[in-house]
Amino acid sequence: MSNDMLKKFIVDAFEKGLIEAVMAPAATKDSYTYALITKKEDVDKITPIAPVMQWNGADMLRRITKLKKSERKLLAILRPCESRTYKELVKFNQINPENIIVLSYDCPGTIHARNFKYEPVEPENLVEEIKNGGKSEKIRDACKVCEYPAPIPGVGDIGLGLVNTDPVFFSLSDKGKEFLGAMGITEGERDADAWVEEHRKRREEWMEKERITGGRKGIEEFLSSCLNCHNCKDMCPICFCKECFFEDHNVFDYESNKFYNWADDKDGIRLPTDRSLFHIGRLIHMGTSCIGCGLCQQACPMDIPLYRLFGIVGNDLQKVFNYKPGVDDNLPPVMEFREDELHEFEGLLGGEE
């Protein structure tokens, strides 16, 4: 049992003095959330590999360490997408990585939190499905087409292999290698290449099939049921600005003649008028660092498949800048100015080159 194995690993780490706290998923009445525990006696309260991703674990680490480094040696159990988010948020100076060890694993995907509430799935059932390269059809859309379902060297510190192997630990960083050595664990190997490649093939097909077409009209139709609730922003781990342009409602206050003029010009307008602007603005702001966790879609009360928008457009933006968020070591494009770049786009709008 993978969860039992991880719990033993955590207890042993406590006993050897290698950690003083652990952050991992824990069951609630009808879901899972993250828990922070500081005693080995409480390890049974957690479910390291959980079937629901209600929050992005990296966002929880941001809350713990943004103001000051972790004052205790903390082991964080994160899914691969959360580990990539962690690496991205470290670059943005939102997480202080000192005193943190990140352990990730071959991820079976997660069930939509609302679906799980009415149709629970045992964690180990999902794990069993991936051991031979399978994948449940019940998991979220973003999980089905995840580009990096397995731990990546240089992203996090310790990996747990589950696909096409008996459970095996391996290091992802020098810090992880040192940690496993102190645990007395001999590193193993596993081959998940075929499983990962199948994911990526499915992802490419999905991106081509689900791409939103029709320009501005297509976007507006796609977002037609949006309530402007901003839940997607609130759940996005990359949206971390203290002051958000879209939360300043005065920005969108206009005199009545503005509304009437727009309605005259466009033969009527939809209200509120800032709905599409909100989503497009968010894309411009965080698209190059979108990890693809899909929590924006899970948070939508109207079940708009937002990952079709953010996942696909984000992927396109990342290709333009030749940047893989949470994988590459270089800074995110929005943090680094390069004078000599993007020449292929000069003159596209008819301006001078």
Buried (B, 14 or more C-beta within 10 A) or exposed (E): EBBEBBBEBBBBBBEEEBBBBBBBBBBEEEBBBBBBBEEBEBBEEBBBBBBBBBBBBBBBBBEBBBEEBBEEBBBBBBBBBBBBBBBBBBBBEBBBBEBBBBBBBBBBBBBBBBBBEEEEBEBBEBBBBBBEEBBBEBBBBBBBBBBBBBBBEEBBBBBBBBBBBEBBBBBBBEBBBBBBEEBEBEBBEBEBEEBBEBBBEBBEEBBEEBEBEEEEEEBBEBBEEBEEEBBBBEBBBBBBEEEBEBEEEEEEEEEEEEEEEEEEEEEEBEEEBBBBBBBBBBBEBBBBBBBBBBBBBBBBEEEBBBBBBBBBBBBEBBEBBEBBBBBBEEEBBBEEEEEEEEEEEEEEEEEEE
